[in-house]
Amino acid sequence: MNMIRGRVTDTEVTFDEYSHHALTQELRTLTPGDYWFGIRPSHIALVPANDDDLEMSMEVALSEISGSETFMHVENSHFEMVMQLMGVHQYHTGAPVKVYLPIHKLFVFDNVEQLVHTYTIPDSGSDCLMAEIQLKALAHSYSDTPTGPEDYAIRQLDHVWHQGGAYALLGPSGCGKSTMLNIISGLIQPSEGDVLFDGKRVNELSPRDRNIAQVFQFPVVYDSMTVYENLAFPLKNNKVSASKIKTRVLEIAQVLEIEDKLYKKAKNLTADEKQKVSMGRGLVREDVSAILFDEPLTVIDPQLKWKLRRKLKQIHEQFDITMVYVTHDQLEASTFADKIAVMYGGQIVQFGTPTELFEAPNHTFVGYFIGSPGMNIVEVERCSGGVVFGSTVLPLVPWQVDILQRMKSDNVKIGIRPEFIEISPIPSDDTYEAQVLDVEDLGTYKNVTVQLGEQEMKVRQNEEFEADIGSQIYLSFPKQWLMLYVDEFLVQEQH
């Protein structure tokens, strides 16, 4: 974070003899005096995003290009700052530049470096600018007379998407992902329950009134318009001034690296360029509080997908906007999102980080769906001190045994990731004899299919592993990675 010295008076905040700004409503709570003001590198811009952005005259001290980003060091006689800019920007050392600081995104620290003020999202004047999206007792059926759970595309659930997060909604086709996204955006009204934006019920509001942008599987652009006209269209509809439209369109084009395409007709663009324009139409509106992506990379060539995923991640970090990304691809979900909601059968069966989903799947479907290969899931029965399948007895830790004894269901399974099963060429007290059925060499690792009793299992080994088909090996199951499931859900230790 950049730190600059400033002074607050009764009427304004001053940084040097040329840079001052009238006190905003939020800053009026500060006692007059000297403060340190913090601003993130990604929040400083070369063009103003708002009419009240603070303008500073600087010189370029150093410009570093890193991939698709530029880190520019700027200075004047009073301050030094680092800017993080999307795209490639080439400036000579000593070149004069104007930089713009959004006053509402300043952090304020007192003289002992204690935070006394943090920025909030500015009010756009709409009743619907949100801090979070909450789904409350939400359910939806496409049937007019649903008679049971099987008639619901989304079964009753509660969920919260917090402001500013990068989220993924992951699951197979038909699990309810797109239905949920369309309910959030307002394209579908839910059969039951409420959609709340910042605590306000919005079920009856139109998509336009919700301040949400949605990017679909197939790019939504006007082929007869230029790229510039496509990006400007939402702003023109909102009666934004021509000068502000030009500034904002150029900024978004720069972020998406399509500046050289601005005056091309959209019909002449490639599929990935059209999808960038489609994303830009959502980003260009400053009153948008969330962007919903419905499998946006479906039509993109595989070699370009990783570039667009990275670009989306960078855009999220720069604009601090809530993003919900629907996909059936676990790689897309884990590389984009901070947290992933896994849907199955119309329910969110787990919401967590990619690591949490991998190491402790809350549902057998999550274990199977996440990972390649997926978790080994085995039906078992209770026995003294543990569980059994066929003639194989697996001891459980005491707390698992205790909880299992108190549960009445006979739908009991154990699960363990292929990565966590250990193979030994020789037997020991805690190993199980198995037979090698297949070894699949994938270059950097090998997937080994083994048979333990009547049960086939997958084991992942490094590229140096060697075993003949039909040979005997010995498996062990570390207890910290052996998961117990009852009625498909993970049994967890109670504290």
C-alpha positions as CSV (number, residue, x, y, z in Angstrom):
1,M,0.0,0.0,0.0
2,N,1.2,3.5,-0.8
3,M,1.4,5.9,2.2
4,I,1.3,9.7,1.7
5,R,1.2,12.5,4.2
6,G,-1.8,14.8,4.4
7,R,-3.6,17.3,6.6
8,V,-7.3,17.5,7.3
9,T,-8.9,20.9,8.0
10,D,-12.5,21.8,8.7
11,T,-13.3,22.0,5.0
12,E,-10.7,20.0,3.0
13,V,-7.9,17.5,3.0
14,T,-4.5,18.8,1.6
15,F,-1.6,16.8,0.4
16,D,0.7,19.4,-1.1
17,E,0.3,23.0,-2.4
18,Y,-1.4,21.7,-5.6
19,S,-3.4,18.7,-4.4
20,H,-6.4,19.2,-2.1
21,H,-9.9,18.0,-2.0
22,A,-13.1,19.0,-0.2
23,L,-14.0,16.8,2.7
24,T,-16.3,14.0,1.8
25,Q,-19.1,13.0,4.1
26,E,-17.0,10.0,5.4
27,L,-13.9,12.1,6.1
28,R,-15.8,14.8,8.0
29,T,-15.7,12.4,11.0
30,L,-11.9,13.0,11.3
31,T,-10.6,15.5,13.7
32,P,-8.5,18.3,12.0
33,G,-4.8,17.4,12.0
34,D,-2.1,15.5,10.2
35,Y,-2.7,11.9,9.0
36,W,-1.2,9.2,6.8
37,F,-3.3,8.3,3.8
38,G,-3.1,4.8,2.3
39,I,-4.0,3.9,-1.3
40,R,-3.6,0.5,-3.0
41,P,-1.4,0.5,-6.2
42,S,-4.3,-1.0,-8.2
43,H,-6.7,1.9,-7.2
44,I,-4.5,4.6,-8.7
45,A,-5.4,5.4,-12.4
46,L,-4.1,7.4,-15.3
47,V,-7.7,8.6,-16.1
48,P,-10.3,9.7,-13.6
49,A,-13.0,7.2,-12.8
50,N,-15.2,9.8,-11.0
51,D,-15.5,13.6,-11.3
52,D,-14.2,14.0,-7.7
53,D,-11.1,11.9,-8.1
54,L,-8.0,13.6,-6.7
55,E,-5.6,14.7,-9.5
56,M,-1.8,14.7,-8.8
57,S,1.0,15.8,-11.1
58,M,3.9,13.3,-11.0
59,E,6.9,12.1,-13.0
60,V,7.7,8.6,-14.0
61,A,10.6,7.2,-12.0
62,L,10.5,3.6,-13.3
63,S,8.1,1.6,-15.4
64,E,8.2,-2.2,-15.0
65,I,6.2,-4.5,-17.4
66,S,5.3,-7.9,-15.9
67,G,3.3,-10.0,-18.3
68,S,0.0,-8.2,-18.9
69,E,0.6,-5.7,-16.1
70,T,2.7,-2.6,-15.6
71,F,4.1,-1.5,-12.3
72,M,4.8,2.2,-12.6
73,H,6.8,4.1,-10.0
74,V,5.9,7.8,-9.9
75,E,7.1,10.7,-7.8
76,N,7.1,14.5,-7.3
77,S,8.9,16.7,-4.8
78,H,6.6,15.5,-2.0
79,F,5.5,11.9,-2.7
80,E,6.5,8.5,-4.2
81,M,3.9,6.0,-5.2
82,V,3.6,2.7,-7.1
83,M,0.8,2.1,-9.5
84,Q,-0.4,-1.3,-10.7
85,L,-1.9,-0.9,-14.2
86,M,-3.6,-3.5,-16.4
87,G,-2.0,-3.8,-19.8
88,V,1.4,-2.6,-21.1
89,H,2.3,1.0,-20.5
90,Q,5.6,2.4,-21.7
91,Y,6.8,5.7,-20.3
92,H,10.3,7.2,-20.4
93,T,11.9,8.1,-17.0
94,G,11.1,11.6,-16.2
95,A,7.9,11.7,-18.3
96,P,5.2,13.9,-16.7
97,V,1.9,12.1,-15.9
98,K,-1.3,13.0,-14.2
99,V,-2.5,10.3,-11.7
100,Y,-5.9,10.1,-10.1
101,L,-6.7,8.8,-6.6
102,P,-10.3,7.9,-5.8
103,I,-10.9,9.8,-2.6
104,H,-13.5,7.2,-1.4
105,K,-10.8,4.5,-1.5
106,L,-8.3,6.1,0.9
107,F,-7.3,4.4,4.1
108,V,-6.6,6.9,6.9
109,F,-4.0,6.3,9.7
110,D,-3.2,8.5,12.7
111,N,0.3,9.4,13.7
112,V,0.9,6.2,15.6
113,E,-0.1,4.2,12.5
114,Q,-3.5,3.1,13.8
115,L,-6.3,2.8,11.2
116,V,-8.9,5.4,11.8
117,H,-10.9,5.2,8.6
118,T,-11.4,2.7,5.8
119,Y,-13.1,3.2,2.5
120,T,-16.6,2.1,1.7
121,I,-18.3,1.5,-1.6
122,P,-19.6,4.9,-2.8
123,D,-23.4,5.3,-3.1
124,S,-24.4,5.5,-6.8
125,G,-27.8,7.0,-5.9
126,S,-29.6,3.7,-6.5
127,D,-31.6,2.0,-3.9
128,C,-30.0,-1.3,-4.8
129,L,-26.2,-0.9,-4.5
130,M,-25.4,-4.0,-2.6
131,A,-22.9,-5.1,0.0
132,E,-23.9,-8.8,-0.2
133,I,-26.2,-11.2,-2.0
134,Q,-28.3,-13.3,0.4
135,L,-30.5,-16.2,-0.6
136,K,-33.0,-17.0,2.2
137,A,-35.1,-20.2,2.2
138,L,-34.8,-20.1,-1.6
139,A,-36.3,-22.9,-3.7
140,H,-37.4,-23.1,-7.3
141,S,-39.5,-25.4,-9.4
142,Y,-40.4,-25.2,-13.1
143,S,-43.5,-27.1,-12.3
144,D,-46.7,-25.2,-11.4
145,T,-47.7,-28.0,-8.9
146,P,-44.5,-29.5,-7.5
147,T,-45.2,-32.6,-5.4
148,G,-41.8,-33.6,-4.1
149,P,-38.1,-32.7,-4.0
150,E,-37.6,-34.3,-7.4
151,D,-39.7,-31.5,-8.9
152,Y,-37.4,-28.7,-7.7
153,A,-34.4,-27.4,-9.8
154,I,-33.2,-25.8,-6.5
155,R,-34.2,-27.3,-3.2
156,Q,-34.6,-25.0,-0.2
157,L,-31.3,-23.4,0.8
158,D,-29.7,-20.4,2.5
159,H,-26.5,-18.9,1.2
160,V,-24.6,-15.6,1.3
161,W,-22.2,-14.1,-1.3
162,H,-20.2,-11.4,0.5
163,Q,-19.3,-8.1,-1.1
164,G,-16.1,-8.1,-3.1
165,G,-15.6,-11.8,-3.3
166,A,-14.6,-13.9,-6.2
167,Y,-16.8,-17.0,-6.1
168,A,-17.5,-20.0,-8.3
169,L,-20.6,-22.0,-8.6
170,L,-19.5,-25.5,-9.6
171,G,-21.4,-28.6,-10.5
172,P,-22.5,-30.9,-13.4
173,S,-25.2,-30.1,-16.0
174,G,-28.7,-30.0,-14.6
175,C,-27.7,-29.4,-10.9
176,G,-29.3,-25.9,-10.8
177,K,-26.3,-23.6,-11.3
178,S,-27.8,-21.5,-14.1
179,T,-31.2,-21.4,-12.5
180,M,-29.6,-19.9,-9.3
181,L,-27.7,-17.3,-11.4
182,N,-30.8,-16.3,-13.2
183,I,-32.7,-15.9,-9.9
184,I,-29.9,-13.6,-8.6
185,S,-29.9,-11.5,-11.7
186,G,-33.8,-11.2,-11.8
187,L,-34.3,-13.2,-15.0
188,I,-36.3,-15.8,-13.0
189,Q,-38.5,-15.2,-9.9
190,P,-38.0,-17.9,-7.3
191,S,-40.9,-20.2,-6.5
192,E,-40.2,-19.8,-2.8
193,G,-38.0,-17.7,-0.5
194,D,-36.2,-14.4,-0.9
195,V,-33.3,-12.8,-2.7
196,L,-31.8,-10.0,-0.6
197,F,-29.3,-7.3,-1.7
198,D,-27.7,-5.7,1.3
199,G,-30.6,-6.9,3.4
200,K,-33.3,-5.6,1.1
201,R,-35.8,-8.0,-0.6
202,V,-35.5,-7.6,-4.4
203,N,-37.6,-10.5,-5.7
204,E,-39.8,-8.3,-7.8
205,L,-37.1,-5.9,-9.1
206,S,-36.0,-6.2,-12.8
207,P,-32.4,-7.1,-13.7
208,R,-31.8,-3.5,-14.6
209,D,-32.9,-2.2,-11.2
210,R,-30.6,-4.7,-9.4
211,N,-27.4,-3.2,-10.8
212,I,-26.1,-6.5,-11.9
213,A,-24.3,-7.4,-15.1
214,Q,-24.5,-11.0,-16.5
215,V,-22.1,-12.5,-19.0
216,F,-23.5,-15.6,-20.8
217,Q,-22.0,-18.6,-22.5
218,F,-22.2,-17.0,-25.9
219,P,-21.0,-13.4,-26.3
220,V,-23.8,-10.8,-26.3
221,V,-22.6,-8.1,-28.6
222,Y,-24.1,-6.0,-31.4
223,D,-22.4,-7.1,-34.6
224,S,-23.3,-3.9,-36.5
225,M,-21.7,-1.7,-33.9
226,T,-18.0,-1.0,-33.4
227,V,-16.4,-2.2,-30.2
228,Y,-16.4,1.3,-28.9
229,E,-20.1,1.6,-29.5
230,N,-20.8,-1.7,-27.8
231,L,-18.9,-0.6,-24.7
232,A,-20.5,2.8,-24.7
233,F,-24.1,1.5,-25.2
234,P,-24.9,0.8,-21.5
235,L,-23.6,4.3,-20.5
236,K,-25.6,6.0,-23.2
237,N,-28.7,4.3,-21.9
238,N,-28.0,5.7,-18.5
239,K,-27.6,9.3,-19.9
240,V,-23.9,9.5,-19.0
241,S,-22.1,12.5,-20.5
242,A,-20.1,11.9,-23.7
243,S,-16.8,12.9,-22.1
244,K,-17.3,10.5,-19.2
245,I,-18.3,7.8,-21.7
246,K,-15.1,8.2,-23.6
247,T,-13.0,8.1,-20.5
248,R,-14.7,5.0,-19.1
249,V,-14.7,3.1,-22.4
250,L,-10.9,3.8,-22.9
251,E,-10.2,2.6,-19.4
252,I,-12.1,-0.7,-19.8
253,A,-10.6,-1.3,-23.2
254,Q,-7.2,-0.8,-21.7
255,V,-8.0,-3.3,-18.9
256,L,-9.2,-5.9,-21.4
257,E,-6.4,-5.2,-23.9
258,I,-8.7,-4.4,-26.8
259,E,-7.7,-0.7,-27.4
260,D,-6.6,-1.6,-30.9
261,K,-10.1,-3.1,-31.7
262,L,-12.2,-0.1,-30.5
263,Y,-13.1,1.0,-34.0
264,K,-13.6,-2.4,-35.5
265,K,-17.1,-3.8,-36.2
266,A,-17.9,-6.5,-33.6
267,K,-18.8,-8.9,-36.4
268,N,-15.1,-9.0,-37.4
269,L,-13.9,-10.1,-34.0
270,T,-12.8,-13.6,-32.9
271,A,-14.9,-15.5,-30.3
272,D,-12.5,-14.6,-27.4
273,E,-12.5,-10.9,-28.5
274,K,-16.3,-10.9,-28.6
275,Q,-16.4,-12.4,-25.1
276,K,-14.0,-9.7,-23.9
277,V,-16.4,-7.0,-25.3
278,S,-19.3,-8.8,-23.6
279,M,-17.4,-8.7,-20.3
280,G,-16.5,-5.0,-20.9
281,R,-20.2,-4.1,-21.3
282,G,-20.7,-5.3,-17.7
283,L,-17.6,-3.6,-16.3
284,V,-18.1,-0.3,-18.0
285,R,-21.0,0.7,-15.7
286,E,-19.7,2.0,-12.5
287,D,-23.0,1.4,-10.7
288,V,-22.7,-2.4,-11.2
289,S,-22.2,-4.1,-7.9
290,A,-21.8,-7.7,-9.1
291,I,-21.0,-9.5,-12.3
292,L,-22.4,-13.0,-12.9
293,F,-20.6,-15.3,-15.4
294,D,-22.6,-18.2,-16.8
295,E,-19.9,-20.5,-18.3
296,P,-18.3,-17.6,-20.2
297,L,-15.4,-19.6,-21.7
298,T,-17.5,-22.3,-23.4
299,V,-16.8,-21.0,-26.9
300,I,-13.2,-20.0,-26.3
301,D,-10.3,-22.1,-27.7
302,P,-8.6,-24.1,-24.9
303,Q,-5.2,-22.4,-25.4
304,L,-6.9,-19.0,-24.8
305,K,-9.0,-20.0,-21.8
306,W,-6.2,-19.7,-19.2
307,K,-5.4,-16.1,-20.5
308,L,-9.0,-15.0,-20.0
309,R,-9.2,-16.7,-16.6
310,R,-6.2,-14.8,-15.5
311,K,-7.6,-11.6,-16.9
312,L,-10.9,-12.1,-15.0
313,K,-8.9,-12.6,-11.8
314,Q,-6.9,-9.4,-12.4
315,I,-10.1,-7.5,-13.1
316,H,-11.6,-8.7,-9.9
317,E,-8.5,-7.6,-7.9
318,Q,-8.5,-4.2,-9.6
319,F,-12.2,-3.3,-9.4
320,D,-13.1,-5.0,-6.0
321,I,-16.4,-6.1,-7.4
322,T,-18.4,-9.2,-6.4
323,M,-18.1,-11.9,-9.1
324,V,-19.9,-15.2,-9.3
325,Y,-18.6,-17.6,-11.9
326,V,-20.7,-20.6,-13.0
327,T,-18.9,-23.6,-14.5
328,H,-18.8,-27.4,-14.6
329,D,-15.0,-27.3,-14.9
330,Q,-13.2,-27.7,-11.5
331,L,-10.0,-26.2,-13.0
332,E,-11.8,-23.0,-14.0
333,A,-13.4,-22.8,-10.6
334,S,-10.3,-23.3,-8.6
335,T,-8.1,-20.9,-10.6
336,F,-10.6,-18.1,-10.5
337,A,-12.4,-18.3,-7.2
338,D,-11.4,-17.6,-3.6
339,K,-14.3,-19.8,-2.5
340,I,-16.3,-22.4,-4.4
341,A,-20.0,-23.4,-3.9
342,V,-20.5,-27.0,-5.2
343,M,-24.0,-27.8,-6.3
344,Y,-25.5,-31.2,-6.6
345,G,-29.2,-32.2,-7.0
346,G,-30.3,-28.6,-6.6
347,Q,-28.4,-28.0,-3.3
348,I,-25.2,-26.4,-2.3
349,V,-23.5,-29.4,-0.7
350,Q,-20.2,-27.5,0.2
351,F,-18.9,-24.0,0.2
352,G,-15.2,-23.6,0.8
353,T,-11.8,-22.9,-0.6
354,P,-10.3,-25.2,-3.2
355,T,-8.1,-26.7,-0.5
356,E,-11.0,-27.4,1.8
357,L,-13.0,-29.1,-1.0
358,F,-10.0,-31.3,-1.8
359,E,-8.8,-32.2,1.7
360,A,-12.2,-32.5,3.5
361,P,-15.1,-33.0,1.0
362,N,-18.3,-32.4,2.9
363,H,-20.3,-34.7,0.6
364,T,-19.5,-37.9,-1.4
365,F,-20.3,-36.0,-4.6
366,V,-17.7,-33.4,-3.8
367,G,-15.1,-36.1,-3.2
368,Y,-15.9,-37.7,-6.5
369,F,-16.3,-34.5,-8.6
370,I,-13.2,-32.7,-7.3
371,G,-9.8,-34.2,-8.1
372,S,-8.5,-36.3,-11.0
373,P,-9.0,-39.1,-10.4
374,G,-11.8,-38.5,-7.8
375,M,-11.9,-39.7,-4.3
376,N,-12.3,-43.5,-3.7
377,I,-15.8,-44.0,-2.2
378,V,-16.5,-47.4,-0.7
379,E,-19.8,-48.7,0.8
380,V,-19.1,-50.2,4.2
381,E,-20.8,-51.8,7.2
382,R,-20.2,-51.2,10.9
383,C,-18.0,-53.5,12.9
384,S,-16.2,-53.5,16.2
385,G,-13.8,-50.5,16.3
386,G,-14.4,-49.5,12.7
387,V,-16.0,-50.5,9.4
388,V,-15.7,-53.5,7.0
389,F,-16.2,-54.1,3.3
390,G,-15.9,-57.7,2.1
391,S,-13.2,-59.2,4.4
392,T,-11.3,-55.9,4.7
393,V,-11.6,-54.3,8.2
394,L,-10.7,-50.7,8.5
395,P,-10.2,-49.3,12.1
396,L,-11.5,-45.8,12.7
397,V,-10.4,-43.2,15.2
398,P,-12.3,-43.3,18.5
399,W,-14.5,-40.2,17.8
400,Q,-15.6,-41.6,14.5
401,V,-16.5,-44.9,16.1
402,D,-18.5,-43.1,18.8
403,I,-20.5,-40.9,16.4
404,L,-21.1,-43.8,14.1
405,Q,-22.6,-45.9,16.9
406,R,-25.1,-43.1,17.7
407,M,-26.3,-42.7,14.1
408,K,-29.1,-45.0,12.8
409,S,-28.6,-44.9,9.1
410,D,-27.1,-47.9,7.2
411,N,-25.9,-45.7,4.4
412,V,-22.3,-45.6,5.5
413,K,-19.3,-45.0,3.3
414,I,-15.6,-44.3,3.6
415,G,-13.6,-42.1,1.3
416,I,-9.9,-41.5,0.7
417,R,-8.2,-39.5,-2.0
418,P,-5.9,-41.5,-4.4
419,E,-3.1,-39.1,-3.5
420,F,-3.3,-40.1,0.2
421,I,-3.1,-43.9,-0.2
422,E,0.4,-45.2,0.5
423,I,1.9,-48.2,-1.4
424,S,4.6,-50.5,0.0
425,P,6.3,-53.5,-1.7
426,I,6.3,-55.3,1.6
427,P,3.6,-56.1,4.2
428,S,3.4,-54.6,7.7
429,D,0.8,-54.6,10.5
430,D,-1.3,-51.8,9.1
431,T,-1.2,-52.7,5.4
432,Y,-3.6,-54.5,3.1
433,E,-2.6,-56.8,0.3
434,A,-3.9,-55.7,-3.1
435,Q,-3.4,-56.6,-6.8
436,V,-2.3,-54.2,-9.5
437,L,-4.8,-54.1,-12.3
438,D,-3.5,-51.2,-14.4
439,V,-0.8,-48.4,-14.4
440,E,-1.6,-45.3,-16.4
441,D,1.5,-43.2,-17.1
442,L,0.5,-39.5,-17.3
443,G,4.1,-38.1,-17.5
444,T,4.5,-36.3,-14.2
445,Y,2.6,-38.9,-12.2
446,K,1.0,-42.3,-12.6
447,N,-2.6,-43.5,-11.8
448,V,-2.5,-47.0,-10.4
449,T,-5.7,-49.1,-10.4
450,V,-5.7,-51.8,-7.7
451,Q,-8.1,-54.4,-6.4
452,L,-8.5,-54.8,-2.7
453,G,-10.8,-57.7,-2.1
454,E,-13.7,-57.1,-4.4
455,Q,-13.2,-53.4,-4.5
456,E,-11.3,-51.5,-7.2
457,M,-9.4,-48.4,-6.0
458,K,-7.3,-45.6,-7.6
459,V,-3.9,-44.7,-6.2
460,R,-1.8,-41.8,-7.4
461,Q,2.0,-42.3,-7.5
462,N,5.0,-40.3,-8.7
463,E,6.5,-40.9,-12.2
464,E,9.2,-43.2,-10.8
465,F,6.7,-45.8,-9.6
466,E,7.0,-49.2,-11.2
467,A,4.8,-52.3,-10.9
468,D,3.8,-55.2,-13.1
469,I,0.2,-55.8,-13.9
470,G,-1.0,-58.6,-11.7
471,S,1.7,-58.1,-9.1
472,Q,1.0,-57.8,-5.4
473,I,1.4,-54.6,-3.4
474,Y,0.5,-53.4,0.0
475,L,-1.8,-50.4,0.8
476,S,-2.1,-48.3,3.9
477,F,-4.7,-45.7,4.7
478,P,-3.4,-42.8,6.9
479,K,-6.2,-42.2,9.4
480,Q,-6.1,-38.4,9.1
481,W,-7.1,-38.8,5.4
482,L,-9.8,-41.5,5.8
483,M,-13.2,-39.8,5.7
484,L,-16.4,-41.3,7.1
485,Y,-19.7,-40.5,5.4
486,V,-23.2,-41.2,6.6
487,D,-26.1,-40.5,4.3
488,E,-23.5,-39.1,1.9
489,F,-22.4,-36.3,4.2
490,L,-19.1,-36.1,6.1
491,V,-19.0,-37.1,9.7
492,Q,-17.0,-34.4,11.5
493,E,-15.5,-34.3,15.0
494,Q,-17.7,-32.4,17.4
495,H,-15.9,-29.9,19.6
